[in-house]
Amino acid sequence: MVLNLEQFKAYLYNCGILLMVSGVVFLIPGIVALIFNEVNEEIVFFTLAGIVFAVGIILFYTCKNARYELTVTDAMFFSAFVWLLIPFLGSLPFFLTSKLGFLESYFEAMSGFTATGLTMFTEVETLPKSILFLRSFTEWIGGVGVIVLMLVVIVHPSMAAARLYVSEARTEKLAPTIKGTVREIWWIYLLYTGVGVGLLYLTGMPIFDAINHSMTAIATGGFSVKSGSIGAYKSLGVEVATMFLMLIGMTSFAVHRRLLRGRIYDFLRNVEVRLMFTLILLFSTIVSLNLMVKADLSPLTALRESFFQCISALSGTGFSTVSLRSLDDFTKILLVMLMVVGGGYGSTSSAIKLIRTAIILGSFRWFIRKIRSPRGAIVPVKLAGKVYAESEVIEVVLFTLLYITLLIIGSILMTSLGFSFIDSLFEVASAEGNVGLSVGIASQNLHTIGKIVLILEMWVGRLEILPVIMFLQKIAGKA
């Protein structure tokens, strides 16, 4: 990879903005450490905040006159690089304040910023409050995206800003400009986070727990301040409130914008929303029947457990109320299917996404109609009143094939480490879909290769593959 001076300065300029934002981000858990009198963590957070912010200022002012605007390829490369850099910065507090090694700390930070929720910690209740908050805060930021956060502080709109926005797997526009769209996203996000805190607090959850769980539920992240996740509270009210927040998190910001403006009919007829509820009802019914037969649970208990786990899997949140290791392979496969589908496009969820799933399902009907139609007839691919070009359908199918291929490769690699294929498939699907549900494979005892596989799956899944391909091509000098 060869960069000219102006191109290199453009990269450093954007890195400067990102580092300044990151410095401010470190201040927040630092304040939490101050509140709870966690002296060691105070020193770590405030020192990191100062160093990172200072480096950011230097890069920003040194390179702000760069005469180069990022291309689409540049934006993709930068985004992929950022999603490797930010977890590195985020890993430092874990490494400096806990017994985690560097790789485990990087895993925890990657899991946080990608809003995955797989963890290297076993007894999270023993962690300092500021570290617990950091875990939740990384997911809250990562749910929307670090690039989207960075774009908040960019003063002048530009094509580069638009390209950076798209590079983080976002295309929805809620306002005429990218800056306006980013602001709309953050206002909606802040509103729902506040609502979530209130709901969870009203169900009896302590305020600190409510703040953390609201952030990770809205972000569809899944980090918890309890080792037993939401199941530790043993409260139906907490579970119902959490399910509501997970549903909010997996719904597109564009849909939320219409809903908040009173356009309820638009919400109800949205193809992703309809498919979301259809899948939840269908899979929850099947899982609950299976639990009644295999685990001898009562109908109400089976429904309670199945609805929570299915919503968690489909939304990509990763909260749980039961031990997933105890589930039979059939239930695990059903949850894998939901984790692979994922939430709404333009939401905080990852994976294939509901709209792509709907297009693939609709393309089967289109294919049959095309076969039955006279030769040369134009048969549009139509879904919920919108016509999709054949090229768009092909793009969706290719993305899905790539996604499934990476899932299978990762599962085979994990199987080679001695795990069953079903458990390997479950864990890799959870990592690639940025879900966080675990059957116990992700742990400090996992082989180094296994940790690296899951880190890469989380990275690729969060960026939706293409930026990673661009990154590797540019590193190899082929882009």
C-alpha positions as CSV (number, residue, x, y, z in Angstrom):
1,M,0.0,0.0,0.0
2,V,1.5,3.3,-1.1
3,L,0.0,6.6,0.0
4,N,1.0,10.1,-1.2
5,L,1.6,12.8,1.4
6,E,-1.8,14.5,1.0
7,Q,-3.7,11.2,1.2
8,F,-1.7,10.2,4.3
9,K,-2.5,13.6,5.9
10,A,-6.2,13.1,5.2
11,Y,-6.1,9.8,7.0
12,L,-4.3,11.4,10.0
13,Y,-6.7,14.3,10.0
14,N,-9.7,11.9,10.4
15,C,-7.7,9.9,13.0
16,G,-7.2,13.1,14.9
17,I,-11.0,13.7,15.1
18,L,-11.5,10.2,16.1
19,L,-8.9,10.3,18.9
20,M,-10.3,13.6,20.3
21,V,-13.7,12.0,20.5
22,S,-12.1,8.9,22.1
23,G,-10.4,11.0,24.7
24,V,-13.8,12.5,25.7
25,V,-15.3,9.0,25.7
26,F,-12.6,7.9,28.3
27,L,-13.6,10.8,30.5
28,I,-17.1,9.4,31.1
29,P,-16.1,6.2,32.9
30,G,-13.4,8.2,34.6
31,I,-16.2,10.3,36.2
32,V,-17.9,7.1,37.2
33,A,-14.7,6.0,38.9
34,L,-14.6,9.4,40.7
35,I,-18.1,9.0,41.9
36,F,-17.4,5.5,43.3
37,N,-14.0,6.5,44.7
38,E,-12.1,3.9,42.5
39,V,-8.7,5.6,42.6
40,N,-6.7,3.2,40.4
41,E,-9.4,3.4,37.7
42,E,-9.6,7.2,38.0
43,I,-5.9,7.5,37.2
44,V,-6.1,5.1,34.3
45,F,-9.1,6.7,32.6
46,F,-8.0,10.3,33.1
47,T,-4.5,9.6,32.0
48,L,-5.7,7.8,28.9
49,A,-8.2,10.5,28.1
50,G,-5.5,13.2,28.3
51,I,-3.0,11.3,26.2
52,V,-5.5,10.2,23.5
53,F,-7.1,13.6,23.3
54,A,-3.6,15.3,23.1
55,V,-2.5,13.1,20.2
56,G,-5.8,13.7,18.5
57,I,-5.4,17.5,18.7
58,I,-1.8,17.3,17.3
59,L,-2.9,15.1,14.3
60,F,-6.0,17.3,13.7
61,Y,-4.2,20.7,13.6
62,T,-1.1,19.3,11.8
63,C,-3.1,17.7,9.0
64,K,-6.3,19.8,8.8
65,N,-5.1,21.5,5.5
66,A,-4.8,18.2,3.7
67,R,-5.8,18.8,0.0
68,Y,-7.3,15.4,-0.5
69,E,-10.9,14.1,-0.1
70,L,-11.4,10.5,0.8
71,T,-12.8,8.3,-1.9
72,V,-15.2,5.4,-1.3
73,T,-12.3,3.0,-1.2
74,D,-10.5,5.3,1.3
75,A,-13.5,5.5,3.5
76,M,-14.0,1.7,3.5
77,F,-10.3,1.2,4.4
78,F,-10.4,3.9,7.1
79,S,-13.6,2.4,8.6
80,A,-12.1,-1.1,8.8
81,F,-8.9,0.4,10.3
82,V,-10.8,2.4,12.9
83,W,-12.7,-0.7,14.0
84,L,-9.3,-2.3,14.8
85,L,-7.8,0.8,16.4
86,I,-10.7,1.7,18.7
87,P,-10.9,-1.7,20.4
88,F,-7.1,-1.4,20.9
89,L,-7.6,1.9,22.8
90,G,-10.6,0.4,24.6
91,S,-8.6,-2.6,25.7
92,L,-6.1,-0.6,27.6
93,P,-8.4,0.0,30.7
94,F,-9.2,-3.7,30.9
95,F,-5.5,-4.6,30.6
96,L,-4.3,-2.0,33.1
97,T,-7.0,-2.6,35.8
98,S,-7.8,-6.3,35.6
99,K,-6.1,-9.7,35.4
100,L,-6.9,-10.1,31.7
101,G,-4.0,-10.5,29.3
102,F,-3.7,-8.2,26.2
103,L,-5.5,-10.5,23.8
104,E,-8.3,-11.1,26.3
105,S,-8.6,-7.4,26.9
106,Y,-8.7,-6.7,23.1
107,F,-11.4,-9.4,22.8
108,E,-13.5,-7.7,25.5
109,A,-13.1,-4.3,23.8
110,M,-13.9,-5.6,20.3
111,S,-16.9,-7.4,21.8
112,G,-18.0,-4.1,23.4
113,F,-17.5,-1.7,20.5
114,T,-19.1,-4.2,18.0
115,A,-22.0,-4.5,20.4
116,T,-21.5,-8.3,20.6
117,G,-21.5,-9.1,24.3
118,L,-19.3,-12.2,24.4
119,T,-17.0,-11.8,27.4
120,M,-13.7,-12.9,28.9
121,F,-14.8,-12.1,32.4
122,T,-16.4,-14.8,34.6
123,E,-17.6,-13.0,37.8
124,V,-18.5,-9.5,36.5
125,E,-20.0,-8.5,39.9
126,T,-16.4,-8.3,41.3
127,L,-15.4,-5.7,38.7
128,P,-15.1,-2.0,39.7
129,K,-18.2,0.0,38.8
130,S,-16.3,2.1,36.3
131,I,-15.2,-0.9,34.4
132,L,-18.7,-2.3,34.3
133,F,-19.8,1.1,33.0
134,L,-17.0,1.1,30.4
135,R,-18.2,-2.3,29.0
136,S,-21.8,-0.9,28.7
137,F,-20.6,2.4,27.3
138,T,-18.5,0.8,24.6
139,E,-21.6,-1.2,23.5
140,W,-23.8,1.9,23.6
141,I,-21.3,3.8,21.3
142,G,-20.6,0.8,19.1
143,G,-24.4,0.2,18.6
144,V,-24.7,3.3,16.5
145,G,-21.0,3.3,15.4
146,V,-17.8,5.0,16.2
147,I,-17.7,6.7,12.8
148,V,-21.2,8.0,13.3
149,L,-20.1,9.4,16.7
150,M,-17.1,11.0,15.0
151,L,-19.3,12.6,12.3
152,V,-21.2,14.5,15.0
153,V,-18.2,16.8,15.5
154,I,-17.3,17.4,11.9
155,V,-18.2,21.0,11.2
156,H,-18.3,21.1,7.5
157,P,-20.3,18.6,5.5
158,S,-18.5,17.0,2.6
159,M,-18.5,14.0,0.3
160,A,-15.9,12.4,2.5
161,A,-18.3,12.6,5.5
162,A,-21.0,10.9,3.4
163,R,-18.6,8.2,2.3
164,L,-17.5,7.6,5.9
165,Y,-21.1,7.3,7.0
166,V,-21.8,4.7,4.3
167,S,-18.6,2.8,5.1
168,E,-20.0,1.8,8.5
169,A,-22.8,-0.2,6.9
170,R,-25.3,2.7,7.0
171,T,-27.2,4.1,4.1
172,E,-30.4,5.5,5.6
173,K,-30.9,9.2,5.5
174,L,-33.2,10.8,8.2
175,A,-32.4,14.3,7.1
176,P,-31.3,16.1,3.9
177,T,-27.6,16.1,5.1
178,I,-25.4,13.5,6.7
179,K,-24.8,15.7,9.7
180,G,-28.5,16.2,10.1
181,T,-29.1,12.4,9.8
182,V,-26.4,11.7,12.4
183,R,-28.0,14.2,14.8
184,E,-31.4,12.7,14.3
185,I,-30.0,9.2,15.0
186,W,-28.4,10.4,18.2
187,W,-31.5,12.2,19.5
188,I,-33.6,9.1,18.9
189,Y,-30.9,7.0,20.6
190,L,-30.7,9.2,23.6
191,L,-34.5,9.4,24.0
192,Y,-34.9,5.6,24.0
193,T,-32.0,5.1,26.3
194,G,-33.6,7.5,28.8
195,V,-36.9,5.7,28.4
196,G,-35.2,2.4,29.0
197,V,-33.5,3.6,32.2
198,G,-36.9,4.7,33.5
199,L,-38.7,1.5,32.6
200,L,-36.0,-0.8,34.2
201,Y,-35.9,1.3,37.3
202,L,-39.6,1.1,37.7
203,T,-39.4,-2.7,37.5
204,G,-37.2,-2.6,40.6
205,M,-33.8,-2.7,39.0
206,P,-31.2,-0.5,40.9
207,I,-30.4,2.7,39.1
208,F,-26.8,1.8,38.2
209,D,-28.0,-1.5,36.8
210,A,-30.8,0.2,34.9
211,I,-28.5,2.7,33.2
212,N,-26.1,-0.1,32.1
213,H,-28.8,-2.5,30.9
214,S,-30.7,0.3,29.1
215,M,-27.5,1.2,27.2
216,T,-26.7,-2.4,26.2
217,A,-30.3,-3.3,25.4
218,I,-30.8,-0.3,23.1
219,A,-27.5,-1.0,21.5
220,T,-28.4,-4.7,21.2
221,G,-25.1,-5.4,22.9
222,G,-25.9,-7.7,25.8
223,F,-23.1,-6.9,28.3
224,S,-24.6,-7.2,31.8
225,V,-23.5,-6.2,35.3
226,K,-24.6,-9.7,36.4
227,S,-22.9,-12.9,35.6
228,G,-26.3,-14.5,35.2
229,S,-27.4,-11.7,32.8
230,I,-31.1,-10.7,33.0
231,G,-32.0,-14.1,34.5
232,A,-30.1,-13.1,37.7
233,Y,-33.0,-10.7,38.5
234,K,-35.7,-13.4,38.4
235,S,-38.2,-10.8,37.6
236,L,-40.9,-11.0,34.9
237,G,-41.2,-7.2,34.9
238,V,-37.5,-6.8,34.2
239,E,-37.7,-9.4,31.4
240,V,-40.7,-7.8,29.7
241,A,-39.1,-4.3,29.9
242,T,-35.9,-5.7,28.5
243,M,-37.7,-7.5,25.6
244,F,-39.4,-4.2,24.8
245,L,-36.0,-2.4,24.7
246,M,-34.5,-5.2,22.5
247,L,-37.3,-4.8,20.0
248,I,-36.7,-1.0,19.9
249,G,-33.0,-1.6,19.4
250,M,-33.5,-4.0,16.4
251,T,-35.9,-1.6,14.7
252,S,-34.5,0.8,12.0
253,F,-33.9,4.4,13.1
254,A,-35.9,5.5,10.0
255,V,-38.9,3.5,11.2
256,H,-38.5,5.0,14.7
257,R,-38.5,8.5,13.2
258,R,-41.8,7.9,11.5
259,L,-43.2,6.3,14.6
260,L,-42.2,9.2,16.8
261,R,-44.0,11.5,14.4
262,G,-47.2,9.6,14.9
263,R,-47.1,7.6,11.7
264,I,-48.2,4.3,13.4
265,Y,-49.6,2.9,10.2
266,D,-46.2,3.2,8.4
267,F,-44.7,1.3,11.4
268,L,-47.2,-1.5,11.2
269,R,-47.0,-2.0,7.4
270,N,-43.2,-1.9,7.4
271,V,-41.9,-5.1,5.8
272,E,-39.1,-5.5,8.4
273,V,-41.4,-5.0,11.3
274,R,-43.9,-7.5,10.0
275,L,-41.2,-10.1,9.3
276,M,-39.7,-9.4,12.8
277,F,-42.9,-10.2,14.6
278,T,-43.6,-13.2,12.3
279,L,-40.2,-14.7,13.1
280,I,-40.5,-14.1,16.8
281,L,-44.0,-15.7,17.0
282,L,-43.0,-18.6,14.8
283,F,-39.7,-19.5,16.4
284,S,-40.9,-18.8,20.0
285,T,-43.8,-21.2,19.5
286,I,-41.6,-23.9,18.2
287,V,-39.0,-23.4,20.9
288,S,-41.6,-23.3,23.7
289,L,-43.2,-26.6,22.4
290,N,-39.8,-28.2,22.3
291,L,-39.0,-27.0,25.9
292,M,-42.4,-28.4,27.1
293,V,-41.5,-31.8,25.7
294,K,-37.8,-32.0,26.2
295,A,-37.4,-30.0,29.4
296,D,-40.8,-30.8,30.9
297,L,-41.6,-27.1,31.5
298,S,-45.0,-25.7,32.0
299,P,-46.6,-23.9,29.1
300,L,-46.2,-20.4,30.7
301,T,-42.6,-21.0,31.7
302,A,-41.7,-22.4,28.3
303,L,-43.3,-19.4,26.6
304,R,-41.5,-17.0,28.9
305,E,-38.1,-18.5,28.3
306,S,-38.6,-19.0,24.6
307,F,-39.8,-15.5,23.8
308,F,-36.9,-13.9,25.7
309,Q,-34.2,-16.0,24.1
310,C,-35.7,-15.7,20.6
311,I,-36.0,-11.9,20.8
312,S,-32.5,-11.8,22.2
313,A,-31.1,-13.9,19.3
314,L,-33.0,-12.1,16.5
315,S,-32.2,-8.7,17.8
316,G,-28.6,-9.6,18.3
317,T,-28.6,-8.4,21.9
318,G,-27.3,-11.5,23.7
319,F,-29.1,-11.2,27.0
320,S,-30.3,-14.5,28.5
321,T,-32.5,-15.8,31.3
322,V,-31.4,-19.5,31.1
323,S,-28.1,-21.4,30.8
324,L,-27.7,-21.9,27.0
325,R,-25.4,-24.9,27.6
326,S,-28.3,-26.8,28.8
327,L,-30.3,-26.4,25.6
328,D,-30.7,-29.3,23.2
329,D,-29.1,-29.1,19.7
330,F,-32.5,-28.5,18.0
331,T,-33.1,-25.3,20.1
332,K,-29.5,-24.1,19.5
333,I,-30.0,-24.5,15.7
334,L,-33.2,-22.5,15.9
335,L,-31.4,-19.7,17.8
336,V,-28.6,-19.8,15.2
337,M,-31.1,-19.2,12.4
338,L,-32.4,-16.2,14.2
339,M,-28.9,-14.9,15.0
340,V,-28.0,-15.2,11.3
341,V,-31.1,-13.2,10.2
342,G,-30.6,-10.4,12.6
343,G,-32.5,-7.1,13.1
344,G,-33.6,-4.2,10.9
345,Y,-31.4,-2.5,8.4
346,G,-30.3,0.9,9.9
347,S,-30.8,-0.4,13.4
348,T,-28.2,-1.2,16.0
349,S,-28.4,-4.9,15.1
350,S,-26.0,-6.7,12.8
351,A,-26.1,-10.1,10.8
352,I,-27.8,-10.5,7.4
353,K,-30.7,-8.2,8.4
354,L,-34.4,-8.5,8.0
355,I,-34.7,-6.6,4.7
356,R,-32.2,-8.8,3.0
357,T,-34.0,-11.9,4.3
358,A,-37.3,-10.5,3.0
359,I,-35.7,-9.8,-0.4
360,I,-34.3,-13.4,-0.6
361,L,-37.7,-14.9,0.4
362,G,-39.4,-12.6,-2.1
363,S,-37.0,-13.5,-4.9
364,F,-38.2,-17.1,-4.7
365,R,-41.7,-16.0,-5.6
366,W,-40.2,-13.7,-8.3
367,F,-38.2,-16.6,-9.8
368,I,-41.3,-18.8,-10.1
369,R,-43.3,-16.0,-11.7
370,K,-40.5,-15.3,-14.1
371,I,-40.4,-19.0,-15.2
372,R,-44.1,-19.0,-15.7
373,S,-44.1,-15.7,-17.7
374,P,-43.7,-15.5,-21.5
375,R,-40.1,-15.3,-22.8
376,G,-38.8,-11.7,-22.7
377,A,-41.5,-10.5,-20.2
378,I,-40.3,-8.0,-17.6
379,V,-41.1,-9.3,-14.2
380,P,-40.2,-6.9,-11.4
381,V,-38.9,-7.9,-8.0
382,K,-41.5,-6.3,-5.9
383,L,-41.6,-6.2,-2.1
384,A,-44.1,-4.2,0.0
385,G,-44.8,-1.9,-3.0
386,K,-41.1,-1.3,-3.7
387,V,-39.5,-2.5,-6.9
388,Y,-35.9,-3.9,-6.6
389,A,-33.6,-4.1,-9.5
390,E,-32.2,-7.6,-10.3
391,S,-28.7,-6.2,-9.5
392,E,-29.9,-5.4,-6.0
393,V,-31.2,-8.9,-5.5
394,I,-27.9,-10.3,-6.8
395,E,-26.0,-8.1,-4.4
396,V,-28.1,-9.3,-1.5
397,V,-27.6,-13.0,-2.5
398,L,-23.8,-12.5,-2.8
399,F,-23.6,-10.8,0.6
400,T,-25.6,-13.7,2.1
401,L,-23.4,-16.3,0.5
402,L,-20.3,-14.5,1.8
403,Y,-21.8,-14.2,5.2
404,I,-22.7,-18.0,5.4
405,T,-19.3,-18.9,4.0
406,L,-17.4,-17.0,6.7
407,L,-19.8,-18.6,9.3
408,I,-19.0,-22.1,8.1
409,I,-15.2,-21.4,7.9
410,G,-15.2,-20.0,11.4
411,S,-17.3,-23.0,12.7
412,I,-14.9,-25.5,11.1
413,L,-11.9,-23.7,12.8
414,M,-13.6,-23.8,16.2
415,T,-14.5,-27.5,15.7
416,S,-10.9,-28.2,15.1
417,L,-10.2,-27.0,18.6
418,G,-12.3,-29.8,20.0
419,F,-15.8,-28.3,20.3
420,S,-18.9,-29.9,18.7
421,F,-20.0,-28.5,15.4
422,I,-23.3,-27.3,16.7
423,D,-21.7,-25.5,19.7
424,S,-19.0,-24.1,17.3
425,L,-21.7,-22.9,14.8
426,F,-23.6,-21.3,17.7
427,E,-20.6,-19.4,19.1
428,V,-19.4,-18.2,15.6
429,A,-22.9,-17.2,14.6
430,S,-23.1,-15.2,17.8
431,A,-19.8,-13.5,17.1
432,E,-20.4,-12.8,13.4
433,G,-23.9,-11.6,14.1
434,N,-22.6,-9.4,17.0
435,V,-25.1,-11.2,19.3
436,G,-23.3,-12.3,22.4
437,L,-25.3,-15.4,23.3
438,S,-22.8,-18.1,24.4
439,V,-22.7,-21.8,25.1
440,G,-19.5,-21.3,27.1
441,I,-16.9,-21.5,24.4
442,A,-15.9,-17.8,24.7
443,S,-13.8,-17.7,27.8
444,Q,-10.2,-17.0,29.1
445,N,-9.5,-20.7,28.7
446,L,-10.3,-20.7,25.0
447,H,-7.2,-21.4,22.8
448,T,-5.5,-18.3,21.3
449,I,-6.6,-19.4,17.8
450,G,-10.2,-19.6,18.9
451,K,-10.1,-16.1,20.5
452,I,-8.6,-14.6,17.3
453,V,-11.3,-16.4,15.1
454,L,-14.0,-14.9,17.2
455,I,-12.4,-11.4,17.2
456,L,-12.2,-11.5,13.4
457,E,-15.8,-12.7,13.1
458,M,-17.0,-9.8,15.3
459,W,-14.9,-7.3,13.2
460,V,-16.1,-8.6,9.9
461,G,-19.7,-9.0,11.0
462,R,-19.9,-5.4,12.4
463,L,-18.6,-3.9,9.1
464,E,-20.7,-6.2,6.9
465,I,-17.7,-7.7,5.0
466,L,-17.1,-5.2,2.2
467,P,-14.9,-2.6,4.1
468,V,-12.8,-5.6,5.3
469,I,-12.3,-6.8,1.8
470,M,-11.3,-3.2,0.8
471,F,-9.0,-3.0,3.7
472,L,-7.2,-6.3,2.8
473,Q,-7.0,-5.3,-0.8
474,K,-5.4,-2.0,0.0
475,I,-3.0,-3.6,2.4
476,A,-2.0,-6.0,-0.3
477,G,-1.6,-3.1,-2.7
478,K,-4.4,-4.1,-5.0
479,A,-6.8,-1.2,-4.4
